[in-house]
């Protein structure tokens, strides 16, 4: 009887302090990929309005830019790191607030930008 009470008390401690503890939840992390947009990828994306973010990314990977200086892939990125990188985007018409709202509601986002030097660049982000 005493052993059953101790076991029951131990299990109750795990239930109270374990899985349902919001403070123990893991911070959301993000996967992102950036790169140049080739003319072929750009044309395919523009000819297919309403593409999901993942499909646009597939076209950019299927038709890559040779010697892509914008190419980068990162996993496990924190929200703060993501927001700091978004602060570096100087493309005309880019809204960090709108970008993050779309990401938060959809879980993924793909955007293309025209750089001041006329290069086309994409930025893809998804919640991990």
C-alpha positions as CSV (number, residue, x, y, z in Angstrom):
1,X,0.0,0.0,0.0
2,X,2.8,2.4,0.9
3,X,4.6,1.6,-2.4
4,X,1.5,2.3,-4.4
5,X,1.0,5.7,-2.7
6,X,4.7,6.7,-3.4
7,X,4.4,5.5,-7.0
8,X,1.1,7.4,-7.4
9,X,2.6,10.6,-5.9
10,X,5.6,10.3,-8.2
11,X,3.4,9.9,-11.3
12,X,1.2,12.8,-10.2
13,X,4.4,14.9,-9.9
14,X,5.2,14.1,-13.5
15,X,1.8,15.0,-14.7
16,X,1.7,18.3,-12.8
17,X,5.3,19.3,-13.7
18,X,5.9,17.6,-17.0
19,X,4.3,17.7,-20.4
20,X,1.6,20.3,-19.8
21,X,4.0,23.0,-18.5
22,X,3.9,25.9,-21.0
23,X,7.3,27.2,-19.7
24,X,8.8,23.9,-20.9
25,X,7.6,24.4,-24.5
26,X,10.3,24.7,-27.2
27,X,10.6,28.0,-29.0
28,X,9.5,28.0,-32.6
29,X,12.3,27.8,-35.0
30,X,12.4,28.5,-38.7
31,X,13.9,27.0,-41.9
32,X,14.7,29.6,-44.5
33,X,16.3,29.6,-47.9
34,X,17.3,32.5,-50.1
35,X,18.7,32.7,-53.6
36,X,18.7,34.3,-56.9
37,X,15.7,33.8,-59.2
38,X,16.6,32.7,-62.8
39,X,14.6,34.1,-65.7
40,X,13.1,30.7,-66.3
41,X,12.0,30.3,-62.6
42,X,10.6,33.8,-62.6
43,X,8.6,33.2,-65.7
44,X,7.1,29.9,-64.5
45,X,6.2,31.5,-61.1
46,X,4.6,34.6,-62.7
47,X,2.6,32.4,-65.2
48,X,1.1,30.4,-62.4
49,X,-0.6,32.8,-60.0
50,X,-1.7,31.3,-56.7
51,X,1.3,28.9,-56.4
52,X,1.9,27.7,-52.9
53,X,5.1,28.8,-51.3
54,X,6.7,25.4,-51.5
55,X,6.0,25.1,-55.3
56,X,7.6,28.4,-56.0
57,X,10.7,27.3,-54.0
58,X,10.8,24.1,-56.1
59,X,10.9,26.1,-59.3
60,X,13.8,28.2,-58.0
61,X,15.7,25.1,-57.0
62,X,14.8,23.4,-60.3
63,X,16.0,26.4,-62.4
64,X,18.9,27.8,-60.3
65,X,21.0,30.8,-61.0
66,X,24.6,29.9,-62.0
67,X,27.1,31.2,-59.4
68,X,24.3,32.3,-57.1
69,X,25.7,34.8,-54.7
70,X,22.4,35.0,-52.7
71,X,22.1,31.3,-52.0
72,X,21.8,30.4,-48.4
73,X,19.9,27.7,-46.4
74,X,19.5,27.9,-42.6
75,X,17.7,25.6,-40.2
76,X,16.9,26.2,-36.5
77,X,16.7,29.9,-36.9
78,X,15.1,31.7,-33.9
79,X,12.4,34.4,-34.4
80,X,14.8,37.1,-33.3
81,X,17.4,36.0,-35.9
82,X,14.8,35.9,-38.6
83,X,13.5,39.4,-37.8
84,X,17.1,40.7,-37.8
85,X,17.7,39.2,-41.2
86,X,14.4,40.7,-42.5
87,X,15.7,44.1,-41.3
88,X,18.5,43.8,-43.9
89,X,16.0,43.5,-46.9
90,X,16.0,46.9,-48.7
91,X,13.8,45.9,-51.6
92,X,11.2,48.4,-52.7
93,X,7.8,47.6,-51.4
94,X,8.9,45.0,-48.8
95,X,7.0,45.1,-45.6
96,X,8.5,43.1,-42.7
97,X,5.2,43.4,-40.8
98,X,3.2,41.9,-43.7
99,X,5.8,39.2,-44.3
100,X,5.7,38.1,-40.6
101,X,1.9,38.2,-40.6
102,X,1.7,35.9,-43.6
103,X,4.3,33.6,-42.1
104,X,2.4,33.4,-38.8
105,X,-1.0,32.7,-40.4
106,X,0.2,30.3,-43.2
107,X,3.3,28.7,-41.7
108,X,5.3,29.4,-44.9
109,X,6.0,32.3,-47.1
110,X,7.8,32.8,-50.4
111,X,8.6,36.3,-51.7
112,X,10.6,37.6,-54.7
113,X,12.4,40.9,-54.6
114,X,14.0,43.1,-57.2
115,X,17.4,44.3,-55.9
116,X,18.8,47.8,-56.7
117,X,21.2,46.1,-59.1
118,X,18.2,44.5,-60.9
119,X,18.9,41.0,-59.6
120,X,15.8,39.0,-58.7
121,X,16.1,37.3,-55.3
122,X,13.7,35.0,-53.3
123,X,13.2,34.5,-49.6
124,X,11.4,31.4,-48.4
125,X,10.6,30.7,-44.7
126,X,8.7,28.0,-43.0
127,X,8.0,27.1,-39.3
128,X,9.9,24.0,-38.3
